[in-house]
Amino acid sequence: MVLGRHLSLRGLCVLLLGTVVGGQALELRLKDGAHRCEGRVEVKHQGEWGTVNDYDWGLEQAAVVCRQLRCGAAVEAPRGAYFGPAAGPIWFYYILCRGTESALTECQYSSIRDFSDDGFIHDWDAGAVCSGFVRLAGGARPCSGRVEVHSEQDWIPVSDRNFALPTAQVICAELGCGKAVSVLGHVPFRESDGQVWAEEFRCEGKEPELWSCPRVPCPGGPCHHSGAAQVVCSAYSEVRLMTNRTSQCEGQVEMNISGRWRALCASHWSLANANVVCRQLSCGVAISTPRGPHFMEGGDQISTVRFHCLGVESFLWECPVTALGVPDCSHGNTASVICSGNQTQVLPQCKYPVSEPAALASPEESAPYCSDSRQLRLVDGGGPCAGRVEILDQGSWGTICDDGWDLDDARVVCRQLGCGEALNATRSAQFGVGSGPIWLDDLNCTGNESHVWKCPSRGWGRHDCRHKQDAGVICSDFLALRMVSEDQQCAGWLEVFYNGTWGSVCRSPMEDITVSVICRQLGCGNSGSLNTSVALREGSRPRWVDGIRCQKTDTSLWQCPSDPWNYNSCSPKEEAYISCAGGRHQSCPTAAPCTDKEKLRLRGGDSECSGRVEVWHSGSWGTVCDDSWSLAEAEVVCQQLGCGQALEAVQAAAFGPGNGSIWLDEVRCGGRESSLWDCAAEPWGQSDCKHEEDAGVRCSAPDPGILSLPMILCIILGALLFMVLIILGIQLHRWRAKHQEVSDFEDVVDEAVYQEIDDIIKPGKKDLLDSQGNLSDDSATKLPYYTGDDGEDGDPDSVPDPLRQHINTTGNGYDDADELPVPVNPFFPGMNENNFSPEDKGGTRYSQIKPLGQNISTIGNDYDDIDVDVIDPINPFFPGTNENNFFPDDRGGSRYSQTGISLKSLREAVDSGVEEKESSLVLRQEEPGYDDVELSTM
């Protein structure tokens, strides 16, 4: 008690007296920041507020400012009028601190006077950013989480013992987070906390800050507690139904938004929203939502925010909210609700026939006087207005089959959810496969029904589909955000997806808090800046929205009020280019976008459906602690992974300890959730566990209707490999058959050729050789077909040995000679069309055949012009030979040509039935003194 009184008196004295310099009281404040503990440093001297010049300004000076203002630790010490230039005097030229002082006047400083008279300007004003005395840590959004206070050294959690709603209201107001809407206790302390704040706060709810609240030491010494206090703040806090200026269980819906009561617009107001209002007010269930100004209660303040409730929420502020681009609401078009009025009253359940005809009533008509237990939602689409269609019935979420699914069906869904018009009716599980039952199939809506389950169908729960045929929708109110840049993830042109098209966002009057909300939503840190010096962007596109004004309580850009949607909201030079300070975590383990199923896996088990549970968060895989882990949580995991039913909830790292972060702890599922992300749990990353407590599951079996990607790839690759093997086998068989035919043919040809050669050589062999086996001197005259007369004396001349003689055309008076290339024989590689063996050019093998062709000796002959026409048809039986010779290249030194010879002996030797042809080599002498020799083949 003494300690608490001492601290309170000390704080009061500092608040009232400030720092006394020269007998005058000095006050200190931070101005134009987002909250009390950040802003431009200002000091009050002689009754007037002035600034501090930023000469040598740093974290040491900012730490003293934060300590003096009881704002926790110094986070930043911005310079250069970061929070904007002030007006008035500049009291301090410089301040030099060690960082341990209790007040600025304990530091060294210049004399206190107005330095603006010496030419100093406010562009050099110093600032400070403090952590604050209190904060909400570990929540899903900036204005929710565990209550912690700063002890000038570290953050310490506050016990939930005697922690009441008025204290939470003071904390929310101090943080600029609106009103406290929830106070939760029994939040376990982290193992690393080590200590608990030793006092209890007893606020009345009207104090300006938590430090000003009365405090008492915990009775009996250390604070007895069951956990840390947790607070949820929201700009959308209280709700009421007003009729004749009195609040009751029917009337016009009004909400306290940032401290002001405002009526809600009837546009996009749904029965699900009305059910939440009735439940929050303890007024039973919603009976109807009348339209028109019947309950209009005057006043011009009508809020245009749109709520997208499922109907199961306890408070309206728990529902997703959209305010961006929403048009103004016409006067009198306010939302109204009639509740059953009795919290214990139970209305009869709405019953629907198996196949109900299309409703002819307008969707604006009031709901029937029955309680509709069915609920509708869109999941895995990135927002409440796009995704896989799911219906809750009998405690289980189920899907709709895409048989007959079209835009008329999607229109009913979008209208029922208050998401505008239907843009696309997706099929084939575009938003991922669901789990649980398939409630509807062969849906045939007209587009005018008030509920999708009122459309004609095959019947409730009757289908012939699998979850790979789950239907989905994209509504016009579906919103998405991105940055467009060639080489950067967290800097670029800001674009929003609206009405089915990407368009730019305008930058007027985009403030720092708006940029911070955008960067946080994109996973690029908590701050950023607007770049106005970039060149104009090329191309044309919609410029959807302008005038965005975010507040600290806004958790996404969609909650920020703005001007209405407009295709041309600004000029091209006003398109927003944002640079965020942080880096982006990979939101998916694979390529984005991904579903919750892809962010969950099992590791260390003996099959794909058993193992340690791991989840993907903030760019890395982590585990789940086994605290509160039961068969209900395991059932959700198995269903989400398509692994059937849960057989066992495994604890104590039975599949081996994991590594990295322990992302989830105290997970509590009902067993019917479609995703582990739908279950209650501690804030991400907050756990008092070790990896020896990692949770695991054993599931029954994988869903046979769902093939994994590796299995599909293996099937495709196996089929392709089988086809390739078949083709190779056919080609190999054909090659072998063809090779066998060619080999048999070559054997026949070789046998016939050798026999013919032998027959030709043998008859004249003895006449041509002498007793020693050499050619006799008169062998030339004995050669058949010898015509070696030179035409001068009528006697046969001596002709050189035809086996050595060649046609010498060098220097013998032949001016022109054209020698044509000889084509290669394809059946006998190495042979051309005029011979068998080009290698036997210098030997005597088969040279005895050459007498069959007459040698023409041109040595010493003075012919001027010789025109030689070779009529040389190809022998069809032996490609590469003509009918006049076998081996025109086996000249052994002599080139020759044949005149008037037909080779019939070869055709007789090889009985192939080839038609007899005749070839001849004709030598024509046109006139004496031949100058030109022309050899042509016809």
Summary of the structure (lengths in Angstrom):
residues: 938
radius of gyration: 49.7
end to end distance: 129.5
largest distance: 158.7
contacts: 2960
relative contact order: 0.05
helix: 20%
strand: 27%
